[in-house]
Amino acid sequence: MSLAKPAFDKRKLWPWFVIAATFVVTAMLLRLEGRLWICACGNFQLWSGNICSSDNSQHLLDPYSFTHVLHGFLFFWLVALSIKLLFKRLRAQWQLVLAVAVECLWEVFENTDFIINRYRSETAALGYNGDTVVNSFGDILCCVVGFMIAKRLGWWRSFIVFAVLEVVLILWIKDSLLLEIVMLVFSIDAVRAWQMCR
């Protein structure tokens, strides 16, 4: 008696093709915006820990990568909420596609002259010149990691981890995802002065 192998469902590959295509399109858009592939210094590093150096946002990962992990948490919450309200049956792979697409859109928007100049004028990131493509890819991957962690933890535990990571970032680099959002929108002089004393 022979056991037949179950047929492979090609539809399961589509989300991964869409994610790969999203990365390619994002890289092209970032290059069109003038972003370099890697640091202008010509080196590739996995980690750059000094946020006050010209290497910040130029290598694969840096302390701000953790804010992109938190993006993943936020996107998990938004996707979970939208599933309850709108998309009753959005498969897990397509949920991830949605999170990656939103993060890629943010990376492209974050590297426009408008946002770069906003970071320079309204936050403590005075010398910020935008991300390299490699750094943007690192940020997107961190978002994916955050999304997967939040999905595994569920709503309440992910909220606790989010809050703890926010506090750790504030103590470590005097910045966090929520502080970044506040400073980009409102720009509080006292916060900026506190952040400048790093």
C-alpha positions in Angstrom: 0.0 0.0 0.0 1.6 3.3 -1.1 1.1 6.5 0.8 0.5 9.4 -1.5 2.2 12.6 -0.7 -0.1 15.6 -0.1 -0.1 18.0 -3.0 1.9 21.1 -2.5 -0.2 24.2 -2.4 1.6 26.9 -4.5 -0.7 29.6 -3.0 1.3 29.3 0.2 4.3 30.8 -1.6 2.5 33.9 -2.7 3.0 35.8 0.6 6.7 35.2 0.5 6.9 36.3 -3.2 5.1 39.5 -2.2 7.4 40.1 0.7 10.5 39.6 -1.5 9.0 42.0 -4.2 8.3 44.5 -1.5 12.0 44.4 -0.4 13.1 44.9 -4.0 10.7 47.8 -4.6 11.7 49.4 -1.3 15.4 49.2 -2.2 14.7 50.8 -5.6 12.7 53.7 -4.0 15.4 54.3 -1.3 18.1 54.4 -4.0 15.9 56.9 -6.0 15.8 59.0 -2.9 19.6 59.1 -2.9 20.2 56.5 -0.1 23.5 54.7 -0.3 23.6 50.9 -0.2 26.1 50.8 2.7 27.8 53.4 4.9 29.8 56.1 3.0 32.8 54.9 5.0 32.8 51.8 2.8 32.6 49.4 5.7 29.8 47.0 6.5 29.1 46.3 10.2 26.4 44.2 11.8 26.1 46.6 14.8 26.9 50.2 15.4 26.3 51.1 19.0 27.2 54.9 19.2 24.1 56.9 18.3 26.0 60.1 18.4 28.4 59.1 15.6 28.1 59.3 11.8 27.7 55.5 11.8 24.3 55.7 13.3 21.6 54.5 10.8 24.3 53.5 8.4 24.9 49.9 9.3 22.6 46.9 9.6 21.6 47.4 13.3 22.0 50.1 15.9 20.1 51.0 19.1 17.3 52.5 17.1 16.7 49.1 15.6 14.8 48.3 18.8 12.3 51.0 18.0 11.6 49.1 14.8 11.0 45.9 16.9 8.4 48.0 18.6 6.9 49.0 15.2 6.3 45.2 14.8 4.4 45.2 18.1 2.2 48.1 16.9 1.6 46.5 13.6 0.6 43.3 15.2 -1.9 45.2 17.4 -3.3 47.1 14.4 -3.5 43.9 12.2 -5.2 42.0 15.0 -7.7 44.8 15.5 -8.4 45.1 11.8 -9.0 41.3 11.6 -11.6 41.6 14.3 -13.3 44.6 12.6 -12.7 44.1 8.9 -10.9 41.0 7.6 -12.4 38.1 9.4 -10.1 35.5 7.8 -6.7 37.1 7.0 -4.2 34.2 7.1 -1.0 34.6 9.2 1.3 34.9 6.2 -0.8 37.8 4.8 -0.9 39.5 8.2 2.9 39.5 8.0 2.8 40.8 4.4 0.7 43.7 5.6 3.1 44.5 8.5 6.1 44.3 6.1 4.4 46.6 3.6 3.6 49.2 6.2 7.1 49.1 7.5 8.6 49.4 4.0 6.3 52.4 3.4 7.6 54.0 6.6 11.2 53.4 5.6 10.7 55.1 2.3 8.8 58.0 3.9 11.3 58.3 6.8 14.1 58.8 4.2 12.4 61.7 2.4 13.9 65.1 2.7 10.9 66.2 4.6 11.3 63.7 7.4 15.1 63.9 7.5 14.9 67.7 7.9 12.2 67.3 10.5 14.5 64.9 12.5 17.3 67.5 12.2 15.3 70.5 13.2 12.9 69.1 15.8 14.8 66.2 17.5 18.2 65.6 18.9 19.3 63.9 15.7 21.1 67.0 14.4 23.5 65.2 12.0 20.9 62.7 10.7 21.3 62.2 6.9 18.9 59.3 6.4 19.4 55.6 6.5 21.4 53.4 4.1 19.5 50.7 2.3 21.2 48.1 4.5 20.1 49.9 7.6 16.5 50.1 6.3 16.5 46.4 5.6 17.8 45.8 9.1 14.9 48.0 10.4 12.4 46.0 8.4 13.7 42.7 9.6 13.5 44.1 13.2 9.9 45.0 12.6 9.3 41.4 11.4 10.9 40.1 14.6 8.8 42.4 16.7 5.6 41.3 14.8 6.4 37.6 15.4 7.2 38.2 19.1 4.0 40.1 19.7 2.0 37.5 17.8 3.5 34.8 20.0 3.0 36.7 23.2 -0.6 38.0 22.5 -2.1 41.3 23.4 -1.3 41.8 27.1 2.1 40.2 27.4 3.2 42.0 24.3 2.0 45.3 25.8 4.1 44.7 28.9 7.2 43.9 26.8 6.5 47.0 24.7 6.4 49.2 27.9 9.6 47.6 29.3 11.5 48.1 26.1 10.4 51.7 25.9 11.8 52.3 29.4 15.0 50.5 28.6 15.5 52.7 25.5 14.8 55.9 27.4 17.4 54.9 30.1 19.9 53.7 27.5 19.7 56.2 24.6 17.3 58.9 26.0 14.9 58.1 23.2 12.2 55.6 22.3 9.5 54.9 19.7 6.9 57.0 21.6 9.4 59.8 22.2 10.3 59.8 18.5 6.7 60.1 17.6 6.1 62.9 20.1 9.2 64.9 19.0 8.4 64.5 15.3 4.8 65.8 15.8 5.2 68.4 18.6 8.9 69.0 19.3 9.2 69.7 23.0 12.2 71.9 23.7 12.8 70.6 27.2 12.9 67.0 25.9 15.3 67.9 23.1 17.6 69.6 25.5 17.5 66.6 27.8 18.3 64.3 24.9 21.2 66.5 23.8 23.0 65.7 27.1 23.9 62.1 26.1 
